[in-house]
């Protein structure tokens, strides 16, 4: 029998306890108001999120996954088109490309950032390429200057996957506002998290925003006048109200995550087997993901588990190595991502986390 978890990978209860009265008041307000879908709370959250992110439009959706494929649909991407992205990501990134009938083209990652390598993009572009989906993995922004320059040179659209990076910045601008559309997840583990599923789509383009709003409501701009095969993908009032409570605190929580990361660096900086993530500008440390060298990742994880410390492996299987893509992507070669999948280990982190010393001590143990 495995030992009890003493230090979880994530603990949401300090955040809930600190804002209990606000959450309760928001919940009760929605119940008393009697509007549960696309009501005043959802509309207010869209306005507030757009203002925070610096985007002209923010469209509340059912999930971050829905945001990805609605973005692709709004851009008119479909069968016969190619979309470049990374294989070192959660399955939803690539799933969205396949969902609209397009072909995912997966390119290797950078050694230090785990993000899509901009230097490899040029050779992946073909006459059928329509878009690029950079993933701001673990809260670290991609090199959007290089990705943006290549997209502009080839007339490609950028759909940013910001599922793990709400509030992250690249050269002072929030991620999700650096391309045609930005996609966010409010899954409970995210930096800005709902109490269930939720998502958001951002754009500065009025026409794209209108298209996305149409697609999220069964393909209708006017009720009972459906014009496309759409989706039932709307951020509900309860989630919007609770997210409105959290949104004003996101910068502080992200700063606290960076402070936790700094304490990890101080405690683990000289560890011979670990490569620590760089605390680069704009990083919001959704995860604190280290590399464990020497083929010892699973051993180290087992040792931490024996000490009651929960860790996670994001991600043990590259998307192009999954059964449903294996045959069609047999020629895809991503050696840097392969090494990452064999070495990465995510350590506990959340804004109020105070047990860095205990995790470091367990990692230093023989």
ZATIGU-342266 format. One record per residue: residue in one letter; x, y, z of N, C-alpha, C in turn. Coordinates in steps of 0.05 Angstrom, whole numbers, always signed. Layout:
# residues N
  residu    n_px    n_py    n_pz   ca_px   ca_py   ca_pz    c_px    c_py    c_pz
       A       X       Y       Z       X       Y       Z       X       Y       Z
...
This chain:
# residues 366
  residu    n_px    n_py    n_pz   ca_px   ca_py   ca_pz    c_px    c_py    c_pz
       X     +17     -24      +0      +0      +0      +0     +18     +25      +0
       X     +11     +44     -18     +27     +68     -19     +22     +86      +5
       X     +42    +101     +14     +40    +118     +37     +20    +141     +32
       X      +9    +152     +54     -10    +174     +51      +5    +198     +40
       X     -10    +214     +24      +2    +238     +13      +4    +259     +35
       X     +28    +268     +41     +33    +288     +61     +34    +316     +48
       X     +46    +317     +24     +48    +342      +9     +37    +336     -19
       X     +13    +347     -25      +1    +342     -51     +14    +358     -73
       X      +9    +351     -97     +20    +367    -120      +7    +394    -121
       X     -18    +396    -111     -33    +421    -111     -54    +421     -89
       X     -57    +443     -75     -77    +445     -54     -93    +470     -59
       X    -119    +467     -66    -136    +490     -72    -150    +501     -47
       X    -148    +487     -25    -164    +495      -1    -155    +522     +11
       X    -130    +529     +12    -123    +556     +23    -136    +578      +7
       X    -138    +576     -19    -152    +596     -35    -181    +597     -30
       X    -194    +574     -27    -222    +572     -21    -228    +585      +6
       X    -211    +577     +26    -216    +587     +53    -212    +618     +55
       X    -193    +628     +41    -187    +657     +42    -209    +674     +30
       X    -225    +662     +12    -245    +678      -2    -273    +665      +1
       X    -276    +650     +22    -301    +635     +26    -326    +653     +25
       X    -325    +675     +40    -348    +693     +41    -355    +704     +13
       X    -334    +711      -2    -339    +722     -29    -351    +701     -48
       X    -340    +677     -46    -350    +655     -63    -379    +649     -56
       X    -385    +648     -30    -412    +642     -21    -432    +664     -30
       X    -423    +689     -27    -441    +711     -36    -446    +710     -66
       X    -425    +704     -82    -428    +703    -111    -447    +680    -118
       X    -443    +657    -105    -460    +634    -110    -489    +640    -105
       X    -494    +652     -81    -521    +659     -74    -534    +680     -92
       X    -518    +699    -101    -528    +719    -119    -538    +707    -145
       X    -523    +687    -156    -532    +674    -180    -558    +659    -175
       X    -559    +644    -153    -583    +629    -147    -608    +647    -145
       X    -604    +669    -132    -627    +688    -128    -634    +703    -154
       X    -614    +707    -170    -618    +722    -195    -634    +706    -216
       X    -632    +679    -216    -647    +663    -233    -638    +661    -262
       X    -614    +673    -268    -603    +671    -295    -578    +653    -294
       X    -577    +632    -310    -556    +612    -307    -539    +608    -331
       X    -547    +618    -354    -532    +615    -379    -530    +642    -393
       X    -505    +650    -399    -500    +675    -413    -515    +699    -401
       X    -515    +701    -375    -528    +722    -361    -509    +745    -353
       X    -517    +761    -334    -501    +785    -327    -473    +778    -316
       X    -471    +756    -301    -444    +749    -290    -425    +741    -312
       X    -435    +725    -331    -418    +717    -353    -410    +741    -370
       X    -428    +758    -376    -423    +782    -392    -402    +800    -377
       X    -406    +803    -351    -387    +819    -336    -359    +807    -335
       X    -358    +780    -332    -332    +767    -332    -318    +770    -359
       X    -333    +768    -381    -321    +772    -407    -309    +800    -409
       X    -323    +820    -400    -312    +848    -401    -287    +851    -383
       X    -289    +840    -359    -266    +843    -341    -242    +827    -350
       X    -246    +803    -361    -224    +787    -371    -211    +800    -395
       X    -228    +811    -413    -217    +825    -436    -200    +849    -428
       X    -210    +864    -408    -195    +888    -398    -169    +879    -386
       X    -170    +858    -370    -145    +849    -357    -124    +839    -377
       X    -134    +824    -397    -115    +813    -416    -106    +833    -438
       X    -122    +854    -441    -115    +874    -462    -125    +865    -489
       X    -148    +852    -489    -160    +842    -514    -186    +856    -519
       X    -193    +860    -545    -218    +873    -552    -242    +856    -544
       X    -239    +829    -548    -261    +811    -543    -252    +788    -526
       X    -269    +779    -507    -265    +754    -492    -291    +739    -493
       X    -290    +714    -501    -315    +698    -505    -314    +674    -486
       X    -332    +673    -467    -333    +652    -447    -343    +626    -460
       X    -329    +604    -454    -336    +578    -466    -336    +556    -445
       X    -344    +532    -454    -346    +509    -436    -320    +499    -426
       X    -298    +502    -442    -272    +491    -434    -250    +503    -452
       X    -226    +498    -444    -203    +507    -460    -201    +491    -485
       X    -210    +466    -484    -210    +449    -509    -229    +461    -529
       X    -253    +468    -520    -272    +481    -538    -261    +506    -550
       X    -246    +521    -534    -234    +546    -544    -216    +540    -567
       X    -200    +519    -566    -182    +513    -588    -196    +506    -613
       X    -216    +488    -612    -228    +480    -637    -248    +501    -648
       X    -260    +517    -630    -276    +539    -640    -259    +561    -653
       X    -235    +565    -642    -217    +584    -655    -209    +575    -683
       X    -203    +549    -686    -196    +539    -712    -220    +541    -731
       X    -243    +534    -721    -267    +536    -738    -272    +565    -746
       X    -270    +584    -727    -274    +612    -734    -255    +622    -755
       X    -231    +611    -755    -211    +619    -775    -215    +605    -802
       X    -235    +587    -803    -241    +573    -828    -222    +550    -834
       X    -208    +540    -814    -189    +518    -818    -204    +491    -816
       X    -198    +474    -836    -212    +449    -837    -198    +428    -854
       X    -213    +410    -866    -200    +388    -881    -182    +398    -903
       X    -159    +385    -905    -138    +393    -925    -118    +412    -915
       X    -124    +426    -892    -106    +445    -881     -86    +432    -861
       X     -63    +445    -858     -44    +435    -838     -40    +457    -816
       X     -37    +447    -792     -32    +465    -769      -8    +455    -754
       X     +12    +472    -750     +37    +465    -737     +34    +469    -707
       X     +43    +450    -691     +43    +452    -662     +65    +434    -651
       X     +64    +430    -625     +84    +414    -610     +72    +387    -602
       X     +88    +366    -601     +78    +341    -591     +80    +339    -560
       X     +94    +358    -548     +98    +358    -519     +78    +377    -506
       X     +53    +367    -504     +31    +383    -495      +9    +364    -486
       X     -12    +375    -473     -35    +359    -467     -49    +352    -493
       X     -61    +328    -494     -73    +318    -519     -93    +337    -532
       X    -106    +354    -517    -127    +371    -528    -116    +390    -550
       X     -91    +398    -548     -80    +416    -568     -81    +404    -596
       X     -72    +379    -598     -72    +366    -623     -99    +355    -631
       X    -114    +346    -610    -141    +337    -614    -158    +357    -628
       X    -155    +383    -621    -171    +404    -633    -166    +406    -663
       X    -141    +403    -671    -134    +404    -699    -148    +382    -714
       X    -146    +358    -703    -160    +335    -716    -190    +338    -715
       X    -200    +350    -694    -229    +353    -691    -242    +369    -714
       X    -227    +389    -724    -238    +405    -746    -230    +393    -774
       X    -217    +370    -773    -211    +357    -798    -184    +364    -810
       X    -169    +381    -797    -143    +389    -807    -121    +369    -799
       X     -97    +373    -809     -75    +354    -804     -56    +367    -785
       X     -51    +355    -762     -31    +365    -743      -3    +359    -753
       X     +15    +379    -753     +43    +375    -760     +59    +382    -735
       X     +73    +363    -723     +86    +367    -697    +116    +371    -700
       X    +125    +393    -687    +153    +402    -689    +165    +400    -662
       X    +191    +395    -661    +205    +391    -636    +206    +416    -618
       X    +214    +412    -594    +214    +434    -573    +242    +443    -567
       X    +244    +465    -553    +269    +475    -543    +277    +460    -518
       X    +303    +456    -515    +314    +441    -492    +307    +455    -466
       X    +310    +481    -465    +308    +495    -439    +279    +502    -431
       X    +262    +509    -451    +236    +519    -445    +213    +499    -446
       X    +218    +476    -460    +197    +456    -466    +177    +466    -486
       X    +181    +490    -497    +163    +502    -516    +171    +497    -545
       X    +152    +500    -563    +157    +497    -592    +182    +513    -600
       X    +200    +499    -615    +225    +511    -624    +220    +528    -649
       X    +222    +555    -647    +217    +571    -671    +236    +566    -694
       X    +260    +557    -687    +280    +553    -708    +274    +530    -726
       X    +255    +513    -718    +248    +489    -733    +222    +493    -749
       X    +209    +516    -746    +183    +520    -758    +185    +523    -789
       X    +205    +537    -798    +207    +543    -827    +205    +517    -844
       X    +220    +497    -836    +221    +472    -852    +195    +457    -851
       X    +177    +463    -831    +152    +449    -829    +129    +462    -845
       X    +134    +486    -855    +114    +500    -870    +112    +489    -899
       X     +87    +483    -907     +82    +474    -934     +60    +492    -947
       X     +53    +486    -971     +32    +501    -985      +5    +498    -971
       X      +2    +477    -954     -24    +472    -941     -24    +483    -913
       X      -2    +494    -903      -2    +504    -875     -19    +528    -873
       X     -36    +529    -852     -54    +551    -848     -50    +565    -821
       X     -39    +551    -802     -37    +562    -775     -15    +549    -759
       X      -8    +563    -737     +10    +552    -717      -3    +554    -690
       X      -1    +533    -674     -11    +534    -646     +13    +532    -627
       X     +24    +554    -618     +45    +552    -597     +32    +548    -570
       X     +44    +531    -554     +33    +525    -527     +52    +537    -506
       X     +41    +555    -490     +57    +567    -469     +58    +548    -445
       X     +75    +528    -448     +74    +505    -430     +84    +512    -402
       X     +70    +501    -382     +78    +504    -354     +77    +533    -345
       X     +66    +551    -361     +65    +580    -354     +87    +597    -365
       X    +105    +584    -381    +127    +600    -394    +120    +608    -422
       X    +121    +634    -428    +113    +642    -455    +133    +632    -476
       X    +122    +625    -500    +138    +618    -523    +153    +643    -533
       X    +172    +638    -551    +186    +661    -564    +169    +672    -586
       X    +150    +689    -578    +130    +698    -597    +140    +717    -618
       X    +163    +730    -613    +175    +747    -633    +182    +731    -658
       X    +196    +709    -654    +205    +692    -676    +181    +677    -689
       X    +163    +667    -673    +139    +653    -683    +122    +673    -699
       X    +118    +697    -688    +102    +717    -702    +114    +725    -729
       X    +141    +729    -729    +154    +737    -754    +151    +716    -776
       X    +154    +690    -768    +151    +669    -788    +122    +667    -797
       X    +103    +670    -779     +74    +669    -787     +68    +691    -806
       X     +78    +715    -801     +73    +738    -819     +85    +734    -846
       X    +110    +723    -846    +123    +718    -872    +109    +699    -890
       X     +95    +680    -877     +81    +659    -893     +51    +662    -893
       X     +41    +684    -882     +12    +688    -882      -4    +668    -865
       X      +8    +660    -842      -5    +641    -825     -18    +654    -801
       X     -39    +641    -791     -52    +651    -767     -40    +637    -742
       X     -39    +652    -720     -30    +642    -695     -53    +639    -676
       X     -57    +614    -665     -76    +609    -644     -60    +601    -620
       X     -59    +618    -600     -43    +613    -576     -58    +594    -556
       X     -45    +573    -548     -55    +555    -527     -44    +566    -500
       X     -61    +580    -486     -54    +592    -461     -66    +578    -437
       X     -73    +552    -440     -87    +537    -420     -72    +538    -393
       X     -45    +539    -394     -30    +538    -369     -17    +565    -363
       X     -26    +586    -376     -10    +611    -375     -27    +636    -372
       X     -49    +635    -358     -66    +658    -354     -50    +679    -338
       X     -47    +703    -349     -32    +724    -336      -2    +725    -344
       X      +8    +705    -358     +36    +706    -367     +39    +728    -388
       X     +64    +738    -389     +69    +760    -408     +93    +755    -425
       X     +92    +766    -449    +115    +766    -468    +120    +795    -475
       X    +144    +805    -468    +151    +833    -473    +129    +852    -464
       X    +117    +847    -441     +98    +864    -429     +69    +860    -438
       X     +64    +843    -457     +37    +838    -466     +28    +810    -457
       X      +3    +808    -449      -8    +783    -440      -8    +762    -463
       X      +0    +738    -457      -3    +717    -477     -32    +713    -483
       X     -38    +705    -507     -66    +704    -517     -74    +728    -532
       X     -57    +749    -532     -63    +773    -548     -42    +778    -569
       X     -26    +758    -574      -3    +761    -592      -7    +748    -619
       X     -30    +736    -623     -37    +723    -648     -65    +730    -656
       X     -77    +714    -674    -104    +719    -682    -124    +713    -660
       X    -119    +692    -645    -137    +684    -623    -121    +671    -601
       X    -132    +674    -576    -119    +662    -553    -139    +644    -539
       X    -129    +621    -529    -147    +601    -517    -138    +595    -488
       X    -157    +596    -469    -151    +593    -441    -169    +571    -429
       X    -158    +558    -409    -173    +538    -394    -176    +547    -365
       X    -200    +542    -353    -204    +548    -325    -209    +522    -310
       X    -198    +500    -320    -199    +474    -306    -188    +479    -277
       X    -199    +464    -257    -193    +471    -229    -163    +472    -221
       X    -146    +460    -237    -117    +461    -230    -103    +485    -241
       X    -116    +501    -257    -102    +523    -271     -97    +547    -253
       X     -80    +565    -261     -73    +588    -245     -98    +605    -238
       X    -115    +610    -258    -141    +621    -254    -160    +598    -259
       X    -173    +588    -237    -188    +563    -239    -217    +567    -231
       X    -234    +552    -245    -262    +550    -239    -267    +527    -219
       X    -292    +523    -212    -300    +501    -195    -312    +479    -212
       X    -299    +474    -235    -309    +455    -255    -295    +464    -281
       X    -307    +456    -303    -295    +463    -329    -303    +492    -337
       X    -286    +504    -353    -292    +530    -364    -269    +538    -382
       X    -275    +556    -401    -254    +565    -419    -260    +593    -430
       X    -241    +604    -445    -243    +631    -455    -228    +633    -481
       X    -239    +649    -499    -226    +655    -525    -223    +685    -528
       X    -200    +694    -536    -195    +723    -539    -188    +729    -568
       X    -195    +753    -577    -187    +762    -603    -192    +792    -605
       X    -177    +806    -622    -182    +834    -627    -198    +838    -653
       X    -204    +816    -666    -218    +817    -692    -248    +814    -687
       X    -263    +835    -695    -292    +835    -691    -306    +812    -705
       X    -298    +806    -729    -310    +785    -745    -305    +758    -733
       X    -280    +753    -724    -274    +727    -711    -290    +724    -685
       X    -292    +745    -670    -308    +744    -645    -337    +737    -650
       X    -348    +750    -671    -376    +744    -677    -379    +715    -686
       X    -360    +705    -702    -361    +677    -711    -359    +658    -687
       X    -341    +664    -668    -338    +647    -645    -363    +646    -628
       X    -375    +670    -624    -400    +671    -609    -422    +656    -622
       X    -423    +657    -649    -443    +641    -664    -438    +611    -660
       X    -413    +603    -662    -407    +574    -661    -412    +563    -633
       X    -408    +579    -612    -412    +569    -585    -442    +564    -578
       X    -460    +576    -594    -488    +574    -589    -503    +559    -611
       X    -493    +535    -617    -506    +518    -636    -506    +530    -664
       X    -487    +547    -670    -485    +559    -697    -506    +580    -702
       X    -515    +594    -681    -536    +614    -686    -528    +641    -675
       X    -533    +662    -690    -530    +689    -680    -556    +699    -669
       X    -578    +688    -679    -605    +694    -669    -618    +668    -663
       X    -630    +667    -639    -642    +642    -630    -662    +630    -650
       X    -658    +604    -655    -675    +589    -673    -670    +595    -703
       X    -648    +610    -708    -640    +616    -735    -611    +606    -739
       X    -608    +579    -738    -582    +567    -739    -570    +568    -768
       X    -545    +575    -770    -533    +579    -796    -508    +561    -800
       X    -500    +547    -779    -477    +529    -781    -480    +507    -761
       X    -465    +485    -765    -464    +464    -745    -445    +473    -723
       X    -456    +481    -701    -440    +493    -680    -437    +474    -656
       X    -436    +487    -632    -431    +472    -607    -448    +484    -585
       X    -452    +468    -564    -464    +479    -540    -441    +484    -521
       X    -429    +507    -522    -404    +512    -507    -405    +540    -495
       X    -418    +542    -471    -421    +568    -459    -412    +566    -430
       X    -397    +587    -421    -389    +589    -393    -414    +596    -377
       X    -420    +578    -357    -445    +583    -343    -442    +605    -322
       X    -464    +615    -312    -465    +638    -294    -450    +632    -268
       X    -454    +608    -257    -441    +602    -231    -411    +603    -234
       X    -400    +591    -255    -371    +591    -259    -361    +620    -264
       X    -376    +635    -280    -368    +663    -285    -368    +679    -260
       X    -388    +676    -243    -389    +691    -218    -366    +685    -200
       X    -359    +659    -198    -337    +651    -181    -310    +660    -193
       X    -307    +659    -219    -283    +669    -232    -280    +699    -228
       X    -302    +713    -227    -300    +742    -222    -289    +748    -194
       X    -294    +731    -175    -282    +734    -149    -252    +730    -150
       X    -243    +711    -166    -215    +705    -168    -198    +724    -185
       X    -210    +734    -206    -195    +749    -226    -178    +772    -214
       X    -189    +788    -195    -173    +810    -185    -148    +801    -169
       X    -146    +775    -163    -124    +765    -147    -102    +751    -163
       X    -107    +748    -190     -90    +731    -206     -61    +741    -207
       X     -57    +767    -208     -29    +777    -210     -14    +770    -184
       X     -28    +773    -161     -15    +767    -135      -9    +737    -134
       X     -28    +720    -142     -24    +692    -141      -1    +683    -159
       X      +1    +695    -183     +23    +689    -201     +50    +698    -189
       X     +50    +721    -176     +74    +730    -163     +83    +711    -141
       X     +63    +701    -126     +70    +682    -105     +80    +655    -117
       X     +70    +647    -140     +81    +624    -153    +110    +629    -161
       X    +116    +652    -171    +144    +659    -178    +162    +658    -153
       X    +151    +667    -130    +166    +667    -105    +172    +638     -96
       X    +152    +621    -100    +157    +592     -93    +178    +581    -111
       X    +177    +588    -137    +198    +578    -156    +226    +588    -147
       X    +227    +613    -138    +253    +624    -129    +263    +609    -105
       X    +245    +601     -87    +254    +585     -64    +264    +557     -72
       X    +251    +546     -92    +260    +520    -103    +288    +523    -114
       X    +293    +545    -129    +319    +550    -140    +341    +552    -119
       X    +334    +566     -98    +353    +570     -76    +359    +543     -62
       X    +338    +527     -59    +342    +501     -44    +354    +479     -61
       X    +349    +480     -88    +358    +458    -105    +378    +465    -126
       X    +388    +490    -124    +406    +500    -145    +430    +483    -150
       X    +441    +470    -130    +465    +454    -133    +461    +425    -136
       X    +436    +416    -139    +430    +388    -141    +442    +376    -166
       X    +458    +354    -163    +473    +344    -186    +456    +330    -207
       X    +432    +321    -199    +415    +306    -218    +393    +321    -230
       X    +389    +347    -222    +366    +362    -230    +373    +385    -248
       X    +357    +390    -269    +358    +414    -285    +333    +430    -278
       X    +336    +454    -267    +313    +469    -258    +302    +487    -280
       X    +276    +493    -280    +265    +511    -301    +274    +540    -296
       X    +280    +554    -318    +290    +581    -315    +267    +600    -306
       X    +273    +618    -288    +252    +638    -280    +252    +662    -299
       X    +245    +657    -324    +246    +678    -344    +224    +699    -340
       X    +227    +722    -353    +207    +744    -351    +180    +734    -361
       X    +159    +740    -346    +132    +734    -355    +123    +706    -348
       X    +140    +689    -337    +134    +662    -330    +115    +662    -305
       X     +93    +646    -306     +75    +645    -283     +75    +618    -269
       X     +93    +600    -276     +97    +575    -261     +72    +561    -254
       X     +56    +554    -275     +34    +536    -271     +44    +510    -259
       X     +67    +501    -269     +81    +478    -258    +110    +486    -252
       X    +123    +473    -233    +151    +475    -229    +163    +448    -238
       X    +171    +447    -263    +179    +422    -276    +209    +420    -279
       X    +221    +400    -266    +249    +396    -268    +255    +372    -287
       X    +280    +371    -296    +290    +347    -310    +307    +331    -290
       X    +303    +305    -290    +319    +288    -274    +338    +273    -292
       X    +364    +278    -290    +384    +267    -308    +391    +238    -299
       X    +405    +225    -318    +417    +199    -312    +397    +176    -312
       X    +373    +180    -324    +353    +159    -325    +341    +152    -298
       X    +342    +171    -279    +333    +166    -252    +305    +178    -246
       X    +291    +188    -265    +266    +202    -260    +246    +185    -244
       X    +241    +161    -253    +222    +144    -240    +231    +136    -212
       X    +256    +132    -209    +267    +126    -182    +264    +150    -163
       X    +269    +173    -173    +266    +197    -156    +237    +201    -149
       X    +219    +197    -169    +191    +200    -163    +181    +180    -142
       X    +191    +156    -144    +184    +135    -124    +194    +143     -96
       X    +218    +154     -95    +229    +162     -69    +212    +185     -57
       X    +204    +204     -73    +187    +225     -63    +160    +214     -54
       X    +149    +196     -69    +123    +184     -61    +126    +169     -34
       X    +148    +155     -30    +152    +142      -5    +154    +161     +18
       X    +162    +186     +13    +163    +206     +33    +137    +222     +36
       X    +116    +213     +20     +90    +226     +22     +88    +251      +5
       X    +105    +254     -15    +105    +278     -32     +95    +270     -60
       X     +73    +282     -68     +61    +276     -93     +75    +293    -115
       X     +80    +279    -137     +91    +293    -161     +76    +283    -185
       X     +80    +296    -208     +66    +288    -233     +86    +288    -256
       X     +80    +272    -276     +96    +272    -300     +79    +284    -323
       X     +86    +308    -331     +73    +322    -354     +94    +326    -375
       X     +95    +309    -397     +77    +288    -404     +93    +264    -411
       X     +84    +240    -403    +101    +216    -407    +100    +205    -435
       X     +79    +212    -450     +76    +202    -478     +72    +226    -496
       X     +89    +228    -516     +86    +250    -536     +61    +244    -553
       X     +47    +264    -562     +22    +260    -577     +27    +243    -602
       X     +49    +248    -616     +53    +233    -641     +60    +204    -636
       X     +65    +197    -610     +71    +169    -603     +46    +155    -593
       X     +24    +169    -591      -1    +156    -583     -12    +140    -606
       X     -27    +119    -599     -35     +99    -618     -50    +111    -642
       X     -68    +130    -637     -84    +140    -659     -68    +158    -678
       X     -44    +167    -671     -28    +184    -688      -2    +169    -698
       X      +2    +146    -686     +28    +132    -691     +33    +127    -720
       X     +14    +116    -734     +17    +109    -762     +20    +134    -780
       X      +3    +153    -776      +3    +177    -794     +27    +195    -788
       X     +40    +192    -765     +63    +208    -758     +88    +192    -754
       X     +90    +170    -768    +114    +153    -765    +140    +167    -772
       X    +138    +187    -790    +162    +202    -798    +169    +225    -779
       X    +151    +231    -760    +156    +254    -742    +179    +247    -723
       X    +199    +265    -722    +223    +259    -706    +227    +283    -687
       X    +224    +279    -662    +226    +300    -642    +244    +291    -619
       X    +270    +289    -623    +287    +278    -602    +288    +294    -576
       X    +286    +320    -578    +287    +336    -553    +262    +331    -536
       X    +240    +330    -550    +215    +323    -535    +216    +295    -524
       X    +228    +276    -538    +230    +249    -528    +246    +248    -502
       X    +268    +263    -502    +284    +264    -477    +268    +277    -454
       X    +254    +298    -461    +238    +311    -440    +218    +292    -428
       X    +204    +277    -445    +183    +259    -435    +195    +238    -416
       X    +220    +231    -420    +233    +211    -403    +245    +223    -378
       X    +248    +250    -377    +262    +263    -354    +245    +281    -337
       X    +223    +292    -347    +209    +313    -332    +195    +302    -307
       X    +194    +319    -287    +180    +313    -262    +170    +340    -250
       X    +144    +342    -246    +133    +367    -235    +130    +364    -205
       X    +141    +384    -191    +141    +385    -162    +117    +401    -152
       X    +109    +397    -127     +86    +412    -116     +91    +442    -118
       X     +70    +456    -126     +70    +486    -127     +42    +496    -127
       X     +37    +517    -111     +13    +533    -112     +20    +559     -97
       X      +4    +580     -99     +12    +606     -89     +20    +605     -59
       X      +5    +591     -43     +10    +591     -14     +30    +569      -5
       X     +42    +556     -23     +59    +532     -17     +83    +540      +1
       X     +86    +526     +23    +107    +533     +43    +125    +509     +50
       X    +124    +488     +34    +139    +464     +42    +162    +458     +23
       X    +174    +479     +11    +196    +475      -7    +219    +461      +7
       X    +225    +468     +32    +247    +456     +46    +243    +426     +50
       X    +218    +418     +55    +213    +389     +58    +216    +374     +32
       X    +207    +386     +10    +211    +373     -16    +241    +371     -23
       X    +255    +393     -17    +284    +394     -23    +299    +373      -6
       X    +291    +370     +19    +304    +350     +37    +300    +322     +26
       X    +275    +317     +17    +270    +290      +6    +285    +285     -20
       X    +289    +306     -35    +305    +303     -60    +335    +299     -55
       X    +344    +310     -32    +372    +307     -25    +378    +281     -12
       X    +357    +267      -2    +362    +242     +12    +373    +221      -7
       X    +391    +204      +3    +403    +183     -14    +383    +162     -24
